[in-house]
Amino acid sequence: MPEKRTLAIVGATGAVSREALAILDAAPEDDPLAQLDVRLLGSPRSAGQTLTCRGRDISVELFTPDSFAGVDFAVFAAGGAVSRDMAPAAAEAGCVVIDNSSAFRMDESTPLVVPEINADLLTDVAIGRGSILANPNCSTILAAVALYPIARALGIERAVISTYQAVSGAGGPAMRELLAQTKAVLEGESARGRIFKEPCAFNLFSHDSAIDPESGRNVEEEKMLREIDKIFASADEPVVPPRLSCTCVRVPVLRAHSESINLTLRRAAGERELREVLAVAPGVRLRDDRANNDFPTPRKAEGGDEVLVGRLRPDPSQDEGRGYDLFLSGDQLRKGAALNALQIARRLLERG
Ligand SMILES: NC(=O)c1ccc[n+]([C@@H]2O[C@H](COP(=O)([O-])OP(=O)(O)OC[C@H]3O[C@@H](n4cnc5c(N)ncnc54)[C@H](OP(=O)(O)O)[C@@H]3O)[C@@H](O)[C@H]2O)c1
């Protein structure tokens, strides 16, 4: 009988944590995730609330520096400040920390893990021996899952990425803001918000992260550029990262991000070859039915584990076979956060 392992979720009542609970709840019995003892940790605001997982009511415990005794995995989903403060203590206590925030992503010693791409980074990680692993940014994970197999097979010289990001990327309160504003506008009132400076209902706007006055890029765009570099360079089969340009935009969608991507391949390839690469790419599902105008949408991606890729077509402005456009949608609360974290835990559990 394998040893029973404990997983703690920090920030248990948030959007990412609730998704993690939903994944654990739905895990089939033969999934090692189904065997985990789950503990929920939260701030004084949510301590005492009860959430349900696998038929068990679990009370949210107040999160303190002593919370990690006997905990094997800690999924941090309570924001960067909490991670910076507490993840080192959790690792010190012997936990494998899987952090959803950006606090440690670019630290040289912190693996930035997308299991489909660089699972070999987990070779040096062991249950019971404290460590901190980082989940990439949500838009970055979705782009990386779709682009890495293309980069490995054909090489990508450059890519231009435009995102259409759901409000849930800014957490549970942002989802409630979109719903409340939508209702207000439909009732003839003005859309007032607390999370976003711009109205989010019936609107779209440049991503709400800070803009660097020199480069003109916002933090979300910067994350995409730097994290893709780090992930591709640390891949099990490393590839030369593409030169990237990115525009991140928030759209009035509750969950699941979408991205329009324009590529320049390093070597010319036919559309069929590109389709063949994507058809077998782990974590990707081609949804590209031109006859029925059936392509990826956030609604189709919502609740799913795969990144939906479609609208694949040659870019007529580039040399034949070198330029392509595609469009993707993926549930960023799942593959962009909770699912990616639990896939990492699953790999470590399977290894024993
Ligand atoms: N949403 C996404 O799509 C996404 C994707 C990738 C990564 N992430 C990252 O994942 C993290 C969580 O995001 P989220 O969207 O789930 O945010 P969220 O919905 O706002 O949830 C944050 C959670 O953290 C809790 N919390 C706040 N301060 C705490 C403290 N001191 N101790 C313990 N718990 C505390 C909050 O509980 P109270 O309400 O009780 O304060 C809430 O349950 C963030 O770092 C975010 O950047 C999010």
The ligand as an SDF file (V2000), in Angstrom:
LIG
                    3D

 48 52  0  0  0  0  0  0  0  0999 V2000
   -6.8950   33.1870  -11.9150 N   0  0  0  0  0  0  0  0  0  0  0  0
   -6.0570   32.6690  -12.8120 C   0  0  0  0  0  0  0  0  0  0  0  0
   -6.4250   32.3710  -13.9490 O   0  0  0  0  0  0  0  0  0  0  0  0
   -4.6250   32.4190  -12.4350 C   0  0  0  0  0  0  0  0  0  0  0  0
   -3.8360   31.7430  -13.3630 C   0  0  0  0  0  0  0  0  0  0  0  0
   -2.4930   31.5100  -13.0480 C   0  0  0  0  0  0  0  0  0  0  0  0
   -2.0000   31.9480  -11.8480 C   0  0  0  0  0  0  0  0  0  0  0  0
   -2.8050   32.6150  -10.9680 N   0  0  0  0  0  0  0  0  0  0  0  0
   -2.2400   33.0340   -9.6960 C   0  0  0  0  0  0  0  0  0  0  0  0
   -2.7950   32.1990   -8.6890 O   0  0  0  0  0  0  0  0  0  0  0  0
   -2.9430   32.9230   -7.4840 C   0  0  0  0  0  0  0  0  0  0  0  0
   -4.3950   32.8490   -7.0320 C   0  0  0  0  0  0  0  0  0  0  0  0
   -5.2030   33.4310   -8.0090 O   0  0  0  0  0  0  0  0  0  0  0  0
   -6.7980   33.3810   -7.9570 P   0  0  0  0  0  0  0  0  0  0  0  0
   -7.2290   33.8020   -9.3050 O   0  0  0  0  0  0  0  0  0  0  0  0
   -7.2860   32.0900   -7.4280 O   0  0  0  0  0  0  0  0  0  0  0  0
   -7.1210   34.5610   -6.9210 O   0  0  0  0  0  0  0  0  0  0  0  0
   -8.3990   34.7680   -6.0050 P   0  0  0  0  0  0  0  0  0  0  0  0
   -9.5990   34.1760   -6.6250 O   0  0  0  0  0  0  0  0  0  0  0  0
   -8.4070   36.2060   -5.6730 O   0  0  0  0  0  0  0  0  0  0  0  0
   -8.0750   33.9400   -4.6950 O   0  0  0  0  0  0  0  0  0  0  0  0
   -7.0490   34.2600   -3.8100 C   0  0  0  0  0  0  0  0  0  0  0  0
   -7.2410   33.4620   -2.5430 C   0  0  0  0  0  0  0  0  0  0  0  0
   -6.1630   33.7460   -1.6570 O   0  0  0  0  0  0  0  0  0  0  0  0
   -6.6870   33.9280   -0.3520 C   0  0  0  0  0  0  0  0  0  0  0  0
   -5.7900   34.7280    0.4630 N   0  0  0  0  0  0  0  0  0  0  0  0
   -5.5080   36.0400    0.3820 C   0  0  0  0  0  0  0  0  0  0  0  0
   -4.6090   36.3900    1.3110 N   0  0  0  0  0  0  0  0  0  0  0  0
   -4.3140   35.2670    2.0060 C   0  0  0  0  0  0  0  0  0  0  0  0
   -3.4620   34.9810    3.1070 C   0  0  0  0  0  0  0  0  0  0  0  0
   -2.7180   35.9200    3.6740 N   0  0  0  0  0  0  0  0  0  0  0  0
   -3.4090   33.7070    3.5590 N   0  0  0  0  0  0  0  0  0  0  0  0
   -4.1440   32.7420    2.9960 C   0  0  0  0  0  0  0  0  0  0  0  0
   -5.0020   32.9510    1.9570 N   0  0  0  0  0  0  0  0  0  0  0  0
   -5.0700   34.2170    1.4750 C   0  0  0  0  0  0  0  0  0  0  0  0
   -8.0290   34.5760   -0.5800 C   0  0  0  0  0  0  0  0  0  0  0  0
   -8.8430   34.3490    0.5310 O   0  0  0  0  0  0  0  0  0  0  0  0
   -9.5790   35.5360    1.2880 P   0  0  0  0  0  0  0  0  0  0  0  0
  -10.6620   35.9300    0.3680 O   0  0  0  0  0  0  0  0  0  0  0  0
  -10.0160   34.9220    2.5420 O   0  0  0  0  0  0  0  0  0  0  0  0
   -8.5490   36.6160    1.4520 O   0  0  0  0  0  0  0  0  0  0  0  0
   -8.5230   33.7700   -1.7950 C   0  0  0  0  0  0  0  0  0  0  0  0
   -9.0930   32.5660   -1.3660 O   0  0  0  0  0  0  0  0  0  0  0  0
   -2.4230   34.3310   -7.7800 C   0  0  0  0  0  0  0  0  0  0  0  0
   -1.0640   34.4230   -7.4370 O   0  0  0  0  0  0  0  0  0  0  0  0
   -2.5750   34.4450   -9.2800 C   0  0  0  0  0  0  0  0  0  0  0  0
   -1.6800   35.3760   -9.8530 O   0  0  0  0  0  0  0  0  0  0  0  0
   -4.1100   32.8510  -11.2380 C   0  0  0  0  0  0  0  0  0  0  0  0
  1  2  1  0
  2  3  2  0
  2  4  1  0
  4  5  1  0
  4 48  2  0
  5  6  2  0
  6  7  1  0
  7  8  2  0
  8  9  1  0
  8 48  1  0
  9 10  1  0
  9 46  1  0
 10 11  1  0
 11 12  1  0
 11 44  1  0
 12 13  1  0
 13 14  1  0
 14 15  2  0
 14 16  1  0
 14 17  1  0
 17 18  1  0
 18 19  2  0
 18 20  1  0
 18 21  1  0
 21 22  1  0
 22 23  1  0
 23 24  1  0
 23 42  1  0
 24 25  1  0
 25 26  1  0
 25 36  1  0
 26 27  1  0
 26 35  1  0
 27 28  2  0
 28 29  1  0
 29 30  1  0
 29 35  2  0
 30 31  1  0
 30 32  2  0
 32 33  1  0
 33 34  2  0
 34 35  1  0
 36 37  1  0
 36 42  1  0
 37 38  1  0
 38 39  2  0
 38 40  1  0
 38 41  1  0
 42 43  1  0
 44 45  1  0
 44 46  1  0
 46 47  1  0
M  CHG  2   8   1  16  -1
M  END
$$$$
